Amino acid sequence: MSELLTFDEAKEFLRITSSTLYRLVQNGVVPASKVGGQWRFKKDRLEDWLSDQEVCFKDKR
């Protein structure tokens, strides 16, 4: 089972600011779920999402 991260843990994992993460989550860019009014992130899904972003970035060069 995947490790669940809080908003602050996900922010640190992705190395982005709170406002950036919030905007990305609100726009459905970063995979997240809302549990009890708080955002939660599955670490393995974030890792997959990051890998996809790296591939997209490399393809555009």
Distance bins in CASP14 RR format, pairs under 12 A and 6 or more apart:
PFRMAT RR
TARGET T0000
AUTHOR 0000-0000-0000
RMODE 2
METHOD distances of the structure
MODEL  1
1 42 0 0 0 0 1 0 0 0 0 0 0
1 43 0 0 0 0 0 1 0 0 0 0 0
1 44 0 0 0 0 1 0 0 0 0 0 0
2 31 0 0 0 0 0 1 0 0 0 0 0
2 33 0 0 0 0 0 1 0 0 0 0 0
2 40 0 0 0 0 0 1 0 0 0 0 0
2 41 0 0 0 0 1 0 0 0 0 0 0
2 42 1 0 1 0 0 0 0 0 0 0 0
2 43 1 0 1 0 0 0 0 0 0 0 0
2 44 1 0 1 0 0 0 0 0 0 0 0
2 45 1 0 0 1 0 0 0 0 0 0 0
2 46 0 0 0 0 1 0 0 0 0 0 0
2 47 0 0 0 0 1 0 0 0 0 0 0
2 48 0 0 0 0 0 1 0 0 0 0 0
3 9 0 0 0 0 1 0 0 0 0 0 0
3 10 0 0 0 0 0 1 0 0 0 0 0
3 13 0 0 0 0 0 1 0 0 0 0 0
3 40 0 0 0 0 0 1 0 0 0 0 0
3 41 0 0 0 0 1 0 0 0 0 0 0
3 42 1 0 0 1 0 0 0 0 0 0 0
3 43 1 0 1 0 0 0 0 0 0 0 0
3 44 1 0 0 1 0 0 0 0 0 0 0
3 45 0 0 0 0 0 1 0 0 0 0 0
3 46 0 0 0 0 1 0 0 0 0 0 0
3 47 0 0 0 0 0 1 0 0 0 0 0
4 10 0 0 0 0 1 0 0 0 0 0 0
4 13 0 0 0 0 0 1 0 0 0 0 0
4 32 0 0 0 0 0 1 0 0 0 0 0
4 33 0 0 0 0 1 0 0 0 0 0 0
4 35 0 0 0 0 1 0 0 0 0 0 0
4 38 0 0 0 0 0 1 0 0 0 0 0
4 39 0 0 0 0 0 1 0 0 0 0 0
4 40 1 0 1 0 0 0 0 0 0 0 0
4 41 1 0 0 1 0 0 0 0 0 0 0
4 42 1 0 0 1 0 0 0 0 0 0 0
4 43 1 0 0 1 0 0 0 0 0 0 0
4 44 0 0 0 0 0 1 0 0 0 0 0
4 45 0 0 0 0 0 1 0 0 0 0 0
4 46 0 0 0 0 0 1 0 0 0 0 0
5 11 0 0 0 0 1 0 0 0 0 0 0
5 12 0 0 0 0 1 0 0 0 0 0 0
5 13 1 0 0 1 0 0 0 0 0 0 0
5 14 0 0 0 0 1 0 0 0 0 0 0
5 21 0 0 0 0 0 1 0 0 0 0 0
5 30 0 0 0 0 0 1 0 0 0 0 0
5 31 0 0 0 0 0 1 0 0 0 0 0
5 32 0 0 0 0 1 0 0 0 0 0 0
5 33 0 0 0 0 0 1 0 0 0 0 0
5 35 0 0 0 0 0 1 0 0 0 0 0
5 38 0 0 0 0 0 1 0 0 0 0 0
5 39 0 0 0 0 1 0 0 0 0 0 0
5 40 1 0 0 1 0 0 0 0 0 0 0
5 41 1 0 1 0 0 0 0 0 0 0 0
5 42 1 0 0 1 0 0 0 0 0 0 0
5 43 1 0 1 0 0 0 0 0 0 0 0
5 44 0 0 0 0 0 1 0 0 0 0 0
5 45 0 0 0 0 1 0 0 0 0 0 0
5 46 1 0 0 1 0 0 0 0 0 0 0
5 47 0 0 0 0 0 1 0 0 0 0 0
6 12 0 0 0 0 1 0 0 0 0 0 0
6 13 0 0 0 0 0 1 0 0 0 0 0
6 18 0 0 0 0 0 1 0 0 0 0 0
6 21 0 0 0 0 0 1 0 0 0 0 0
6 32 0 0 0 0 0 1 0 0 0 0 0
6 33 0 0 0 0 0 1 0 0 0 0 0
6 35 0 0 0 0 0 1 0 0 0 0 0
6 37 0 0 0 0 0 1 0 0 0 0 0
6 38 1 0 0 1 0 0 0 0 0 0 0
6 39 1 0 0 1 0 0 0 0 0 0 0
6 40 1 0 0 1 0 0 0 0 0 0 0
6 41 1 0 0 1 0 0 0 0 0 0 0
6 42 0 0 0 0 0 1 0 0 0 0 0
6 43 0 0 0 0 0 1 0 0 0 0 0
7 13 0 0 0 0 0 1 0 0 0 0 0
7 14 0 0 0 0 0 1 0 0 0 0 0
7 16 0 0 0 0 0 1 0 0 0 0 0
7 17 0 0 0 0 0 1 0 0 0 0 0
7 18 1 0 0 1 0 0 0 0 0 0 0
7 19 0 0 0 0 0 1 0 0 0 0 0
7 20 0 0 0 0 0 1 0 0 0 0 0
7 21 1 0 0 1 0 0 0 0 0 0 0
7 22 1 0 0 1 0 0 0 0 0 0 0
7 24 0 0 0 0 0 1 0 0 0 0 0
7 25 0 0 0 0 1 0 0 0 0 0 0
7 30 0 0 0 0 0 1 0 0 0 0 0
7 32 0 0 0 0 1 0 0 0 0 0 0
7 33 0 0 0 0 0 1 0 0 0 0 0
7 34 0 0 0 0 0 1 0 0 0 0 0
7 35 0 0 0 0 0 1 0 0 0 0 0
7 37 0 0 0 0 0 1 0 0 0 0 0
7 38 1 0 0 1 0 0 0 0 0 0 0
7 39 1 0 1 0 0 0 0 0 0 0 0
7 40 0 0 0 0 1 0 0 0 0 0 0
7 41 1 0 0 1 0 0 0 0 0 0 0
8 14 0 0 0 0 0 1 0 0 0 0 0
8 16 0 0 0 0 0 1 0 0 0 0 0
8 17 0 0 0 0 0 1 0 0 0 0 0
8 18 1 0 0 1 0 0 0 0 0 0 0
8 21 0 0 0 0 1 0 0 0 0 0 0
8 22 0 0 0 0 0 1 0 0 0 0 0
8 38 0 0 0 0 0 1 0 0 0 0 0
8 39 0 0 0 0 1 0 0 0 0 0 0
8 40 0 0 0 0 0 1 0 0 0 0 0
8 41 0 0 0 0 0 1 0 0 0 0 0
9 15 0 0 0 0 0 1 0 0 0 0 0
9 18 0 0 0 0 0 1 0 0 0 0 0
9 21 0 0 0 0 0 1 0 0 0 0 0
9 32 0 0 0 0 0 1 0 0 0 0 0
9 38 0 0 0 0 0 1 0 0 0 0 0
9 39 0 0 0 0 0 1 0 0 0 0 0
9 40 0 0 0 0 1 0 0 0 0 0 0
9 41 1 0 0 1 0 0 0 0 0 0 0
9 42 0 0 0 0 0 1 0 0 0 0 0
9 43 0 0 0 0 1 0 0 0 0 0 0
9 46 0 0 0 0 1 0 0 0 0 0 0
10 16 0 0 0 0 1 0 0 0 0 0 0
10 17 0 0 0 0 0 1 0 0 0 0 0
10 18 0 0 0 0 0 1 0 0 0 0 0
10 20 0 0 0 0 0 1 0 0 0 0 0
10 21 1 0 0 1 0 0 0 0 0 0 0
10 22 0 0 0 0 0 1 0 0 0 0 0
10 24 0 0 0 0 0 1 0 0 0 0 0
10 25 0 0 0 0 1 0 0 0 0 0 0
10 30 1 0 0 1 0 0 0 0 0 0 0
10 31 0 0 0 0 0 1 0 0 0 0 0
10 32 1 0 0 1 0 0 0 0 0 0 0
10 33 0 0 0 0 0 1 0 0 0 0 0
10 38 0 0 0 0 0 1 0 0 0 0 0
10 39 1 0 0 1 0 0 0 0 0 0 0
10 40 0 0 0 0 1 0 0 0 0 0 0
10 41 1 0 1 0 0 0 0 0 0 0 0
10 42 0 0 0 0 1 0 0 0 0 0 0
10 43 0 0 0 0 1 0 0 0 0 0 0
10 45 0 0 0 0 0 1 0 0 0 0 0
10 46 1 0 0 1 0 0 0 0 0 0 0
10 47 0 0 0 0 0 1 0 0 0 0 0
10 49 0 0 0 0 0 1 0 0 0 0 0
10 50 0 0 0 0 0 1 0 0 0 0 0
11 17 1 0 0 1 0 0 0 0 0 0 0
11 18 1 0 1 0 0 0 0 0 0 0 0
11 19 0 0 0 0 1 0 0 0 0 0 0
11 20 0 0 0 0 1 0 0 0 0 0 0
11 21 1 0 1 0 0 0 0 0 0 0 0
11 22 0 0 0 0 1 0 0 0 0 0 0
11 23 0 0 0 0 0 1 0 0 0 0 0
11 24 0 0 0 0 0 1 0 0 0 0 0
11 25 0 0 0 0 0 1 0 0 0 0 0
11 30 0 0 0 0 0 1 0 0 0 0 0
11 32 0 0 0 0 0 1 0 0 0 0 0
11 39 0 0 0 0 0 1 0 0 0 0 0
11 41 0 0 0 0 1 0 0 0 0 0 0
11 46 0 0 0 0 0 1 0 0 0 0 0
12 18 0 0 0 0 0 1 0 0 0 0 0
12 21 0 0 0 0 1 0 0 0 0 0 0
12 41 0 0 0 0 0 1 0 0 0 0 0
12 43 0 0 0 0 0 1 0 0 0 0 0
12 46 0 0 0 0 0 1 0 0 0 0 0
13 21 0 0 0 0 1 0 0 0 0 0 0
13 30 0 0 0 0 0 1 0 0 0 0 0
13 41 1 0 0 1 0 0 0 0 0 0 0
13 42 0 0 0 0 0 1 0 0 0 0 0
13 43 1 0 0 1 0 0 0 0 0 0 0
13 44 0 0 0 0 0 1 0 0 0 0 0
13 45 0 0 0 0 0 1 0 0 0 0 0
13 46 1 0 0 1 0 0 0 0 0 0 0
13 47 0 0 0 0 1 0 0 0 0 0 0
13 49 0 0 0 0 0 1 0 0 0 0 0
13 50 0 0 0 0 1 0 0 0 0 0 0
14 20 0 0 0 0 1 0 0 0 0 0 0
14 21 1 0 0 1 0 0 0 0 0 0 0
14 22 0 0 0 0 0 1 0 0 0 0 0
14 24 0 0 0 0 1 0 0 0 0 0 0
14 25 0 0 0 0 0 1 0 0 0 0 0
14 29 0 0 0 0 0 1 0 0 0 0 0
14 30 1 0 0 1 0 0 0 0 0 0 0
14 31 0 0 0 0 0 1 0 0 0 0 0
14 32 0 0 0 0 0 1 0 0 0 0 0
14 41 0 0 0 0 1 0 0 0 0 0 0
14 43 0 0 0 0 0 1 0 0 0 0 0
14 45 0 0 0 0 0 1 0 0 0 0 0
14 46 1 0 0 1 0 0 0 0 0 0 0
14 47 0 0 0 0 0 1 0 0 0 0 0
14 49 0 0 0 0 1 0 0 0 0 0 0
14 50 1 0 0 1 0 0 0 0 0 0 0
14 53 0 0 0 0 1 0 0 0 0 0 0
15 21 0 0 0 0 0 1 0 0 0 0 0
15 46 0 0 0 0 0 1 0 0 0 0 0
15 50 0 0 0 0 0 1 0 0 0 0 0
16 22 0 0 0 0 1 0 0 0 0 0 0
16 23 0 0 0 0 1 0 0 0 0 0 0
16 24 1 0 0 1 0 0 0 0 0 0 0
16 25 0 0 0 0 0 1 0 0 0 0 0
16 29 0 0 0 0 0 1 0 0 0 0 0
16 30 0 0 0 0 1 0 0 0 0 0 0
16 46 0 0 0 0 0 1 0 0 0 0 0
16 50 0 0 0 0 0 1 0 0 0 0 0
16 53 0 0 0 0 0 1 0 0 0 0 0
17 23 0 0 0 0 1 0 0 0 0 0 0
17 24 0 0 0 0 0 1 0 0 0 0 0
18 24 0 0 0 0 0 1 0 0 0 0 0
18 25 0 0 0 0 0 1 0 0 0 0 0
18 39 0 0 0 0 0 1 0 0 0 0 0
19 25 0 0 0 0 0 1 0 0 0 0 0
19 26 0 0 0 0 0 1 0 0 0 0 0
20 26 0 0 0 0 0 1 0 0 0 0 0
20 27 0 0 0 0 0 1 0 0 0 0 0
20 29 0 0 0 0 0 1 0 0 0 0 0
20 30 0 0 0 0 1 0 0 0 0 0 0
21 27 0 0 0 0 0 1 0 0 0 0 0
21 28 0 0 0 0 0 1 0 0 0 0 0
21 29 0 0 0 0 1 0 0 0 0 0 0
21 30 1 0 0 1 0 0 0 0 0 0 0
21 31 0 0 0 0 0 1 0 0 0 0 0
21 32 0 0 0 0 1 0 0 0 0 0 0
21 39 0 0 0 0 1 0 0 0 0 0 0
21 41 0 0 0 0 1 0 0 0 0 0 0
21 46 0 0 0 0 0 1 0 0 0 0 0
22 28 0 0 0 0 0 1 0 0 0 0 0
22 29 0 0 0 0 0 1 0 0 0 0 0
22 30 0 0 0 0 1 0 0 0 0 0 0
22 32 0 0 0 0 0 1 0 0 0 0 0
22 39 0 0 0 0 1 0 0 0 0 0 0
23 29 0 0 0 0 1 0 0 0 0 0 0
23 30 0 0 0 0 1 0 0 0 0 0 0
24 30 1 0 1 0 0 0 0 0 0 0 0
24 31 0 0 0 0 1 0 0 0 0 0 0
24 32 0 0 0 0 1 0 0 0 0 0 0
24 39 0 0 0 0 0 1 0 0 0 0 0
24 41 0 0 0 0 0 1 0 0 0 0 0
24 46 0 0 0 0 0 1 0 0 0 0 0
24 49 0 0 0 0 1 0 0 0 0 0 0
24 50 0 0 0 0 0 1 0 0 0 0 0
24 53 0 0 0 0 0 1 0 0 0 0 0
25 31 0 0 0 0 1 0 0 0 0 0 0
25 32 1 0 1 0 0 0 0 0 0 0 0
25 33 0 0 0 0 1 0 0 0 0 0 0
25 34 0 0 0 0 1 0 0 0 0 0 0
25 38 0 0 0 0 0 1 0 0 0 0 0
25 39 1 0 1 0 0 0 0 0 0 0 0
25 40 0 0 0 0 0 1 0 0 0 0 0
25 41 0 0 0 0 1 0 0 0 0 0 0
25 46 0 0 0 0 0 1 0 0 0 0 0
25 49 0 0 0 0 0 1 0 0 0 0 0
26 32 0 0 0 0 1 0 0 0 0 0 0
26 34 0 0 0 0 0 1 0 0 0 0 0
26 39 0 0 0 0 1 0 0 0 0 0 0
28 34 0 0 0 0 0 1 0 0 0 0 0
28 39 0 0 0 0 0 1 0 0 0 0 0
28 49 0 0 0 0 0 1 0 0 0 0 0
29 46 0 0 0 0 0 1 0 0 0 0 0
29 49 0 0 0 0 1 0 0 0 0 0 0
29 50 0 0 0 0 0 1 0 0 0 0 0
29 52 0 0 0 0 0 1 0 0 0 0 0
29 53 0 0 0 0 1 0 0 0 0 0 0
29 56 0 0 0 0 0 1 0 0 0 0 0
30 39 0 0 0 0 1 0 0 0 0 0 0
30 40 0 0 0 0 0 1 0 0 0 0 0
30 41 1 0 0 1 0 0 0 0 0 0 0
30 42 0 0 0 0 0 1 0 0 0 0 0
30 45 0 0 0 0 1 0 0 0 0 0 0
30 46 1 0 0 1 0 0 0 0 0 0 0
30 47 0 0 0 0 0 1 0 0 0 0 0
30 48 0 0 0 0 0 1 0 0 0 0 0
30 49 1 0 0 1 0 0 0 0 0 0 0
30 50 0 0 0 0 1 0 0 0 0 0 0
30 52 0 0 0 0 0 1 0 0 0 0 0
30 53 0 0 0 0 1 0 0 0 0 0 0
31 39 0 0 0 0 0 1 0 0 0 0 0
31 40 0 0 0 0 0 1 0 0 0 0 0
31 41 1 0 0 1 0 0 0 0 0 0 0
31 42 1 0 0 1 0 0 0 0 0 0 0
31 43 0 0 0 0 0 1 0 0 0 0 0
31 44 0 0 0 0 0 1 0 0 0 0 0
31 45 1 0 1 0 0 0 0 0 0 0 0
31 46 1 0 0 1 0 0 0 0 0 0 0
31 47 0 0 0 0 0 1 0 0 0 0 0
31 48 0 0 0 0 1 0 0 0 0 0 0
31 49 1 0 1 0 0 0 0 0 0 0 0
31 50 0 0 0 0 0 1 0 0 0 0 0
31 52 0 0 0 0 0 1 0 0 0 0 0
31 53 0 0 0 0 0 1 0 0 0 0 0
32 38 0 0 0 0 0 1 0 0 0 0 0
32 39 1 0 1 0 0 0 0 0 0 0 0
32 40 1 0 0 1 0 0 0 0 0 0 0
32 41 1 0 1 0 0 0 0 0 0 0 0
32 42 0 0 0 0 1 0 0 0 0 0 0
32 43 0 0 0 0 0 1 0 0 0 0 0
32 45 0 0 0 0 1 0 0 0 0 0 0
32 46 0 0 0 0 1 0 0 0 0 0 0
32 49 0 0 0 0 1 0 0 0 0 0 0
33 39 1 0 0 1 0 0 0 0 0 0 0
33 40 1 0 1 0 0 0 0 0 0 0 0
33 41 1 0 0 1 0 0 0 0 0 0 0
33 42 1 0 0 1 0 0 0 0 0 0 0
33 45 0 0 0 0 1 0 0 0 0 0 0
33 46 0 0 0 0 0 1 0 0 0 0 0
34 40 1 0 0 1 0 0 0 0 0 0 0
34 41 0 0 0 0 0 1 0 0 0 0 0
35 41 0 0 0 0 0 1 0 0 0 0 0
35 42 0 0 0 0 0 1 0 0 0 0 0
39 46 0 0 0 0 0 1 0 0 0 0 0
40 46 0 0 0 0 0 1 0 0 0 0 0
41 47 0 0 0 0 0 1 0 0 0 0 0
41 48 0 0 0 0 0 1 0 0 0 0 0
41 49 0 0 0 0 1 0 0 0 0 0 0
41 50 0 0 0 0 0 1 0 0 0 0 0
42 48 0 0 0 0 1 0 0 0 0 0 0
42 49 0 0 0 0 1 0 0 0 0 0 0
43 49 0 0 0 0 0 1 0 0 0 0 0
43 50 0 0 0 0 0 1 0 0 0 0 0
44 50 0 0 0 0 0 1 0 0 0 0 0
44 51 0 0 0 0 0 1 0 0 0 0 0
45 51 0 0 0 0 0 1 0 0 0 0 0
45 52 0 0 0 0 0 1 0 0 0 0 0
46 52 0 0 0 0 0 1 0 0 0 0 0
46 53 0 0 0 0 0 1 0 0 0 0 0
47 53 0 0 0 0 0 1 0 0 0 0 0
47 54 0 0 0 0 0 1 0 0 0 0 0
48 54 0 0 0 0 0 1 0 0 0 0 0
48 55 0 0 0 0 0 1 0 0 0 0 0
49 55 0 0 0 0 0 1 0 0 0 0 0
49 56 0 0 0 0 0 1 0 0 0 0 0
50 56 0 0 0 0 0 1 0 0 0 0 0
50 57 0 0 0 0 0 1 0 0 0 0 0
51 57 0 0 0 0 0 1 0 0 0 0 0
51 58 0 0 0 0 0 1 0 0 0 0 0
52 58 0 0 0 0 0 1 0 0 0 0 0
52 59 0 0 0 0 0 1 0 0 0 0 0
53 59 0 0 0 0 0 1 0 0 0 0 0
53 60 0 0 0 0 0 1 0 0 0 0 0
54 60 0 0 0 0 0 1 0 0 0 0 0
54 61 0 0 0 0 0 1 0 0 0 0 0
55 61 0 0 0 0 0 1 0 0 0 0 0
END
